[in-house]
Amino acid sequence: MEFRNIASTEAHFLDKDTQEVMSKYQPVFMEYSILAEYNALRDQSKILQDIYVMPSAKDPLHWFGLIFLRSGCYAGAVFRFDIFIGKNFPQTDIPNIVFKPPIFHPKVDPVSGYMETRSSFGKWQVGVHHVWHLLLYIKKSLLVIDNRDAVNQVAADLFTHDRSEFQARAAECIMECKERLNDSNEYSSDPHYLRFSGPTTAGKSLSWVKPGSLQPCSSQD
């Protein structure tokens, strides 16, 4: 799964004058860039179906995320994740993806929850890479397991040599994440934090999801 040169065959370079303007007005440019990245998600709504993100009310460089999985090894899962974007965005390194709690997956560190992205993106390129590419990467990685460049070697080895045990560990991960959907953390007081107002899927259903469905906002109650 390669995201190295999605939009062009060459890196996008900025001339010296443009770089000087960007440096002088970096805070304004950063805010505009973040807004543009968020607005771009609407154009990718079909391929990003079942992924929901919202920038923090306190820090636009921190985005809250939820993904609902309907198929694959993680079918039925609802996973929380955070995206942390560098302060000099878009002149920055690859934004960090962190799953909370960490999920059982070859590409996700079992302690920190950080997701490996370098092997697919290489160096983050202005005008080539966008945040929606990261969201698509998350979705594809959970639907089609790639155990190369693993940061959880146990998960990678089980997926290769003992698929039934891998599936059992994945099922445990799905259940734990559902049980912890409403856990308080250092970010849960943020007005934009993605919340569930009723029972989680570990019980009967999400308060705003129709019983038996994974479609958000499908409940009529």
N, C-alpha and C positions, 0 to 999 in steps of 0.2 A: 504494500500500500504506500505509494509514493506521492508526496505533496510538494516535492522540491521545486518544480517549475510548472505550476498549474496554469498560470495565465500567459506565460511567455517562455521562450527558450533561452532568454538571457536575463541576467539580473537587471533590476531597474536602478539606474544611476541618476543622481541629482547633480546639477551643475553647481559651481561655487556660490553664485549669487543666491540661488534658491536655498542652499544650505545655510547661508548667513541669515536670510530672512526667517527661516524655520527656527534657527537658534535664538534669534531675538524675540520671536513671538511664540516660543515653544509652549507655554501654558495654554494659550488660546488655540494653537494648532492641535495640541493634544486633545483638548476638550472637543473640538470639531471632529477630529479623527475618531474618537470614541463614539460620538453620536452617529457618525457615518457608518461605523462598523455595526452599531446596533440596528440602524435603519436597514442595512443591507440584509439582515436576517429575514426580513419580510419577502425578499426576492427569492429566498431559498426555502420557503416554507414547506414545499412538497418533500424535498429530500431530507429536511430536518424535522419531519413529523415526529411527534412524541418527545421532543426536546424543548425544554422551557428554560429561559434564562432571564435574569433581571439584574442590571447594575445596582450595586449597593447605593443606598441614599446617602451614605457617609463618605464613600470613596468610589468614584466612577471607574477606577482601575481594578476594582474587585467585583466580579460578577457571580451571582448565585445561580446554580443550575440544578435541574431535575431531568432525568431521562427515564422513560417508561419503555420496557422491553416486551415485545409480543412474541418473539420467536428466538430460536437459537438456544445455546446453553443457559442463558439467563432469562428465559421466557417467564414472564410474570413479575420481573424485578422492577423496583422503583429505586433508583440510585441518586443520591445527592452528590454534587460536585461543586467545586469553586474554581474559577479562573482568575488568576492574578496576573495583571498586565504590567509591564515595566513602566517606570515613571517617565521615560523618554519616548514613549510610544508615539508614532510608529517606528522611530529609529531605536529599536530595542531588540532584545533576544526573544526567543519563542516564549509566549505567555505560559505560565505554569498551570497545569490541570491537577487538582487535588480532590480525591474522593474521600468523603467523610460519612461513615467510617470507611477505612480502606476496604476495597473489594478484592476477592480472590480471582486474580487475573495475571497472566504472565507479564503484562505491560505495566502493572500497578505495584508499587512498592508496598509490601505487607505491613510496614510500620508507619511510614509517613503518609501513604495514600497518593504520593506523587505518581503521575502517569508518564511513562517514557514516550517522548515525541521526536527526539533528535534523529532517530533512524529514518523517519518518514519525511521530516521537514528540512533537515540540514540546518542551514542558516536562514533566519527569518528575513524575508525580502520585502521591502516597501513596495507597494503596488502589485505585488504578486500574491503574497499570503494575507489572509484575512481571518478574523476570529471565527467566522462561519466554517472555515476549513477545519479548525480545531474541533468544532462541534460535530462535523461530519466524520472526522477521525475517531472521535469517541464512539459514535454510533456504529461505524464499520468495525471497529476493534472489538466491540461487544457482540456483534452479530457473527463475525467471522474471525475466529481466534488465530492470531499469528504469534507463535512463541519464539520467533527470532528476536535477538536483542532484548531478552527477558530481564526484568528487574526482580521478578519473583520466580526463582529457578524451580522451586517446588511445584508451583502451578504449571510451569512449562514442561517439566518432566512428567507430571501426571497426565497432562493433556496428550503427550506423545506416547506414553507407555501404559497408562492405566486410565482410560477414558471414563470408566464407570466411577472410579474414585474421584476423578476431577469433577464429574457431574454432581456427585454427592457433596463435595466441598462447595461447589457453586450454589447448590440448593441451600446449604447452611448459611452462606453469605447473603443470599436473597432474603431469607427469613430474618437474619439479624438486622439487615438494613431496613426492612419494613418495620420491625419492632422499634427502631431508633429514629424513625422519621421525625418524631416530635421532640426529640431530645434537645435540651437547651445547650447552647454553646456560646462562644465569645461573639458570635455574629447574629444570634437569633433575636436580639432586641432591635436589629435594624428594621426600619419601616418597610423596606423592600424585600426582606427575607421571605422566601417561598414557604408558606405555611399550610398546614392541614388543620381545619377547624374542628374536625370530629375524629372518630375512630380511624386508625390507620388500616392499611390493607392486611396487616398482621391479624386483625380481628375480622370484621365483616367486610367493610369497604371504606374507601376514602369518603369523607362526608360529601364531596362534590363529584364523586365518580359513581355511576350507576352500578349496582351489584352485579357481579359477573363480567364487568367490562373494565378495560384499562384506559378507556377514553376519558381524559380530563374534561370536567364541566359537563358530563353526560347525565348527571343526576338532575331530576326535575324537582327534588325536594328543596 
